Amino acid sequence: MDRLQAMRVFTRIVELGSFTRAADDLSLPRATLTHTIKRLEERVGAHLLQRTTRSVRPTRDGEVYYNHCVRLLADLDAVEADFREAASVPKGKLRVDLPSTAAGTILIPALPDFFARYPQIELEISTSDRFIDLVQEGVDCVLRAGELSDSSLVARRVATLSQVTVASADYVRRLGIPLTLAELQDGHVAVNWASPTTRRVTPLEFMVGKRMREVMLPSLVTVNGAHAYLSCCEAGLGIAQLPAYRIVDQLARGSLVALLPGMPPPSMPISVVFASQRQLPLRLRVFIDWVAEQLRGIR
């Protein structure tokens, strides 16, 4: 019998004043209780119980040990109760990292709904597009765009976003609208996107039928942040490929112009990434479900 169980046996004997009643209460053989107390007294090096023909009482050392046991077992029961409650009621702190655009335009405005549902969850949010080492940085999950390569992590795809190739109205006035990939490669420039992690520049991508074609254009500027990427395109510095939901207003106003609509960029997967765990904390599970719900209607 382990030490905690032995402490529970001892406290129950003291409280009931009888080995027999304690054995009945704990559904254990009386001999087991006798053996347990003998081993416990050997372990602590003190005589804990005085036995008479009518009752069992703690010795002076037994009283001291009993008071300690009551406090320790009460603390343990409280901790286990907290965990049981947390397993049924989402609570506690979550550290999450979100792309700045998705955070600012979709998720953060919807947070009042999240906290109305889960008032006992506290969020600590960082916004970036860089690689996050979840374990080293103590982050529970990240929301990331694109295909994922780190096999040590688990990813749940929560959205697939359509993209549009665009240029500013001023750019189109100066350089014209390319109608083919050949025309695109004849004098046009891009706002180049470099990975925040690898610094590798990503080419423009086009779906020609069922095949994906990559086109690397010269560039006046290279960026690694989502806001800068859109701002440079709006400033007329080159062609960019952006999620459609981000530029609805600009396309409607005509400040941005869609290019090569018959050869759209491939759709962009959006995933919540988290460290591999056999059982996710409930607070993380409900947050991931909520993020998926918010992104479900975004195309």
N, C-alpha and C positions, 0 to 999 in steps of 0.2 A: 504494500500500500504506500502511495507517495506521501510526501510530507504534508501537503495541503489537506489531503483526505484524512491523515492522522490528526491534524489540528481540528478538523470538523468533528471527528469522532470524540476527541477529548472534550471539546466545548459542549457537545451534546450530552455526554455523560455527566459533566458538571451541572448543566442546566436541569437535567431530569433526575439527578441524584441516584442513578441506578444503571448498572451495566445492562441488565435485562431490558429495562424500558428503552434505553438508547439503542440496543440491538433491534428491538421491534420497530422503533421509529425510523431507523436507517435501513431496515430490511437486510441486516447482516447477521451471521451467526455470532452468538455471544463469545465463542472461542476466538473469533477474529478480532473482536474488540479487546479482549484480554491480551492477545499477542501484540496488537497495535500499540496499546498503552505501554507494555513492557519495552518494546523497541523505541518508543518515543522517549521514555524516561532514560534509556541508555544513551540516546542521542543527545538530550539536553543535559545529562549528567545530574539529574535531580529527581527526588521522589515527588510525584505530582499529586497523587490521590491517596486519601486515607479511607480504608474500607472497614465497615462494621457489618454486623449481621443484618442491620436494617437499612443502611444507606451508604452512599459514597460521597465524600466531601473532598474538596481540594486542600492540599497542604498550603502553608504560607507561600512556598515557591510555586505551587500549583495555582494559587490565586493570581500571582504576578504573571505567570505564563498565560493563564486564561484571559486576563485583560488584554495582553498583547495579541493573543489569537483573535479575540473579538474584533479588535481594531483592524488587524491585517485582513481578516476574512471579509469584513464589511467593505473595506477599500476595494478588495478584489471583486466582490459582488457588484459594487458600484461601477467599476471599470467595465465589467462584462455587460452590465445593463446598458451602459452608454453605447457599447458596440452593437448590441442587439437593436437598440433604438435607431442607431445610424444605419443599420441594415434595412430598416423599414421606412425611415424618414430621412430624406436626403439632407445632410448637414455637413458643415465644415468648410475649410478653405480650398479653393481650386486655383492653381496658377496656370494660366493659358496664354498662348502667344497667337496673335491674329494678324493677317495682312492688314496694313493700315487702311486700305480702301474698303475692304469688306467690313472691317470693324466700324469705320466711320459712317458708311452709308447704309449698312444693313443691320449688323448685329447690335451695336451699341444703342441705336435708337429704339430697338425692341427690348432692351434689358428690363424696363419696368415690368413687362409681361413675365419675364423669367423670374424676377424677384417676387412678383405676386404669387407665382406658383410655388417657388422654393425659397421662402423667406429665411431659412436657416443656412443657406449656402452663401459664402463670401467669395467673391471673385477678385483675383489679382491679375490684371490684364496688361500685357506688353504688346506693342505693335511693331512688327518688323517683317522684312522679307528674307532675312538671313537664315542660314542653317542654325538650328537650335539643337544642342545636345541635351535631350530631355533629362537624362539621368544626372549628368554633371551639373546642370543648371537648376535641377529641382522643379522642372515644368511638367505639369500633368498631361497636357496635350497641346498640339499646335494645329492650326488650320493652314493647309498648303495647297497651292495650285500646281498642276502638272503631274507628270508621271513620277513615281517615287522609287528610289533604288535601294534604300537602307533596309535590308531584309531582317535586321534585328528588331525592327519596330512593327507595330500593327497599324494598318490604315483602314479606315472605313470611308468609302466614297459617299459624299453627301450631296453632290451636285455635279452636273456637267454643263458648262457654260459655252454658248455659241460666241464666236469671235468675229470681228469685222476688221477688214483692212481699210484704213482711213488716212486722209491727209487734210490739212486745213484748207479753207476756201482760198486763202492767199497763196498757198503752195500750188494749188490747182491752176490759179490764174497765171502764175509764173511759168510752171513747167508742164501744164496740161494733165489730162487724165489718160493713164496707160490703159489700153484695151486688151493687151496680151502680155504674157510674161516676157516676151522678147522686147516689147516696148518698155516694160518696167525696167529692164536691165540696160536700157539705152538712155542714160542721162539722169535717171532718178536717184534720189538718196533716201536713206532710212534714218530714223532715230534708232540707234542700236541699243539693244538690251543686253547687259552683261550680268551673268549670275553673281549674286552677292557673295556666294561661297567660293566658286571656282574662277570667277572673272571671265569665264568663257562667253564670247559673244554668240547670241542665238540668232540664226538666220530667220528671215521671213519664211512662213510655211503656207503652202497652198494645196488644197485638194483638187486635183485635176482628174475628174471621174472618181475612181476608187484608189488612185495613187496619190501619194503626198510628194510634192516637189518643194525643195528648199532653194531659196534665192538669197544670196548674200550681197547686199548693196553697200556701196561706199557710204560713209556717214560723216557728218560734221560734228556730231556729239554722241557720246555713249553714256548711258545711265544705268543705275542698278536699283532704282526705286520707282514704285508705281506712280506716285504723284509726279515725279520729274519726267517720267516717260510720257504721260499724257500732256503735261505742260509744254514739253518741247514740241510735240506734234501740233498742239494748238498754236504755238508760236511760229509755225511754218518751217520748222527745221528739218522735216523729213516725214516719211511714211511710217506708220505704226500699225500694230495689230493689237486690238483691245477687246476685252469682253463687251458684248453688246449692251449689257445692262448699265455699264458705266457711262455710255456716251449717247443715251437716248435723247437727252435734251439738246446736245450739240448737233446731232444729226437732224433733229426737228428744226432747229434754228438755222441750219445751213452753215454753221461755223466749221463743222467737219463734214467731209464728203466721203461716202463709201466708194471704194475702188474694187474693181474686179469681183463683182458680186457672184458671178458664175463660178468662181474659184475661191471659195471661202477658206479661211484658215481652219485647221481641225479644231474640234471642240476641246475645251480645256477642262480636265477633271479637277474637282475640288475634293480634298480628303481631310478628315480629322485623323491625326497621327498620334499614337500614344505608345508607351512602352509595353512590351508583352507581359501580361498578367493573366493568371488563370481565372481570377474573378475581379472584375473592376469594381472599385467603390461605387456605391449607388449615386453619389453626387456627380461622379464623372460620367456615369451612364446616362443620367437624365440631362446633363449638359450637352453631350454629344447628340442625343435625340432632339433636343431643342434646336441646336445649330442646324441639323438636317431639316427640321421643320421650317426654319426661317429661310433656308436656301431652296426649299422645294419648288417654289414658284418662279425662281430666278432662272432665266434662260439666256 
